[in-house]
Amino acid sequence: MSGQIPLQLQDLNFVSSFNVSYNNLSAKAPDQGEFANFDENNFKGNPYLIWNNSNRRNPTPLSPPPILLHDGEGKDSAIDFTSFYWSFASCYVMVQIVLVTILWINPHWRRQWFYSVQVCLHICFGQFVEGVFY
């Protein structure tokens, strides 16, 4: 149940129990008729529900809890960023070593690599490097 309690319910007679605990209720709770007899236990768990009777609850709703933004450096972070940075750096270095080793050993792949770089540079910066490679 969410929203507000319908005001038509306060016109009912002989309501012996009315429990709306732990719902998403807001606005003003009815305080006339049979609703004046209900205590706090019937409405608990609804922090945004406003009650006017002094024997019930504070008439002002609670403000929503602040949203905390974590920068990932705290102890409650799901990722250990120190380990992440070291593993990322080691993987980057390994990829560079493997690439250089493969290009050093295999001359056919070396020619293909440099040809691919040349084509990529020509596509991206063709007007600027028109006569550099030819």
C-alpha positions as CSV (number, residue, x, y, z in Angstrom):
1,M,0.0,0.0,0.0
2,S,1.4,3.4,-0.8
3,G,0.1,7.0,-1.0
4,Q,-2.3,8.3,1.6
5,I,-5.0,6.7,3.7
6,P,-8.4,7.4,2.2
7,L,-10.3,9.9,4.2
8,Q,-13.6,8.0,3.6
9,L,-12.4,5.4,6.1
10,Q,-12.9,7.8,9.0
11,D,-16.6,7.7,8.4
12,L,-16.7,4.0,9.3
13,N,-18.2,2.9,12.6
14,F,-17.1,0.0,14.8
15,V,-13.6,-0.4,13.4
16,S,-11.9,-2.7,16.0
17,S,-8.5,-3.0,14.3
18,F,-6.7,-1.1,11.6
19,N,-3.1,-1.9,11.1
20,V,-1.1,-0.4,8.2
21,S,2.3,-0.9,9.6
22,Y,5.4,-0.9,7.3
23,N,3.7,0.4,4.1
24,N,4.8,3.3,2.0
25,L,2.2,5.8,3.4
26,S,2.5,9.5,3.3
27,A,0.4,12.6,3.9
28,K,-1.9,13.2,6.9
29,A,-3.4,10.2,8.8
30,P,-7.1,10.5,9.6
31,D,-7.6,11.5,13.3
32,Q,-11.4,11.6,13.6
33,G,-13.9,8.9,14.4
34,E,-12.5,5.5,15.1
35,F,-9.0,6.6,14.0
36,A,-8.6,8.7,17.2
37,N,-8.5,5.5,19.2
38,F,-5.6,3.8,17.4
39,D,-2.2,4.0,18.8
40,E,1.3,4.3,17.3
41,N,1.7,0.5,16.8
42,N,-1.0,0.6,14.1
43,F,0.9,3.1,12.0
44,K,4.6,2.3,12.7
45,G,7.0,1.9,9.8
46,N,5.6,4.8,7.8
47,P,8.1,7.6,8.4
48,Y,6.3,10.0,6.0
49,L,2.9,9.7,7.7
50,I,1.8,12.9,9.6
51,W,-0.2,12.5,12.8
52,N,-1.9,15.4,14.5
53,N,-2.7,13.9,17.9
54,S,0.0,14.6,20.5
55,N,-0.4,11.1,22.0
56,R,0.6,9.6,18.7
57,R,3.6,10.8,16.9
58,N,5.6,13.9,15.9
59,P,3.4,15.9,13.4
60,T,6.4,16.5,11.1
61,P,7.5,13.8,8.7
62,L,11.1,12.6,8.7
63,S,13.3,13.9,6.0
64,P,14.7,11.2,3.7
65,P,18.2,10.0,4.6
66,P,21.0,11.7,2.7
67,I,22.5,9.8,-0.2
68,L,26.2,9.3,0.5
69,L,28.5,9.2,-2.5
70,H,31.6,7.2,-2.0
71,D,34.7,7.9,-4.0
72,G,35.8,4.3,-3.7
73,E,38.6,5.0,-1.2
74,G,36.7,4.0,1.8
75,K,36.7,0.6,3.6
76,D,33.2,-0.2,2.4
77,S,34.0,-0.1,-1.3
78,A,33.4,-3.3,-3.2
79,I,36.5,-2.8,-5.3
80,D,40.0,-2.5,-3.9
81,F,41.4,0.2,-6.1
82,T,45.0,-0.3,-5.2
83,S,44.8,-3.9,-6.4
84,F,42.8,-2.8,-9.5
85,Y,45.4,-0.2,-10.5
86,W,48.3,-2.6,-10.0
87,S,46.6,-5.4,-12.0
88,F,45.6,-3.0,-14.8
89,A,49.2,-1.7,-15.1
90,S,50.7,-5.2,-15.1
91,C,48.3,-6.3,-17.8
92,Y,49.0,-3.3,-19.9
93,V,52.8,-3.9,-19.6
94,M,52.3,-7.6,-20.5
95,V,50.3,-6.7,-23.6
96,Q,53.0,-4.3,-24.7
97,I,55.7,-6.9,-24.2
98,V,53.8,-9.5,-26.1
99,L,53.1,-7.1,-29.0
100,V,56.7,-6.0,-29.3
101,T,57.9,-9.6,-29.1
102,I,55.6,-10.9,-31.8
103,L,56.5,-8.0,-34.1
104,W,60.2,-8.5,-33.5
105,I,60.0,-12.3,-34.2
106,N,57.7,-12.4,-37.2
107,P,58.5,-10.0,-40.1
108,H,55.3,-10.7,-42.0
109,W,53.2,-9.6,-39.0
110,R,55.5,-6.6,-38.6
111,R,54.8,-5.5,-42.1
112,Q,51.1,-6.0,-41.6
113,W,51.1,-4.1,-38.4
114,F,52.9,-1.1,-39.9
115,Y,50.7,-1.2,-43.0
116,S,47.6,-1.1,-40.7
117,V,49.0,1.8,-38.8
118,Q,49.7,3.6,-42.1
119,V,46.2,3.0,-43.4
120,C,44.7,4.2,-40.1
121,L,46.8,7.4,-40.1
122,H,45.8,8.0,-43.7
123,I,42.1,7.6,-43.0
124,C,42.2,9.7,-39.8
125,F,44.7,12.4,-40.8
126,G,45.0,12.0,-44.6
127,Q,44.9,15.7,-45.4
128,F,47.7,16.5,-43.0
129,V,50.1,13.6,-43.8
130,E,49.5,13.4,-47.6
131,G,53.1,13.0,-48.7
132,V,54.8,11.7,-45.6
133,F,54.6,8.0,-46.2
134,Y,54.7,7.9,-50.0
